[in-house]
Amino acid sequence: MIRIKTVLCITGLLLLTNIHSQELSKEERKVEIFSSEEKDNLQLWFRDEVKRMNLNEEEMSQYSSIIVYYVAKIARLDDKDKDYSEERFKKELNSLLAKQDKELEDLLTPEQFDIHKEIYGEFLRSAYKRWGIKND
């Protein structure tokens, strides 16, 4: 009886180890479309461009929070474990962008929102090229 329990425990541990080793870690699933240096340059460019919006400290804090939240969500759309088709990817992306725009429209003046759209449009054009998809 002890022998059967031992064999079952060892078999169970081997199965769990095998299953665990086949799973991709969070970092392994992640796809990076920009290098660290490119990200740094994009952040500097974005920060400089956002200055044109003349946001006060509170508005800038809220704006940054919204942007960071949605960029993090968007960055996860092309993770290897998602395996989205181009059509599904674009649908999910557009959904997130629409939610982001709604939040930003509530925060920004129409003029500020126009500047945001111009700046963010440049960023998205670069991202679309890296993702290898066409922006319809």
Disulfide bonds with the S-S distance in Angstrom:
none
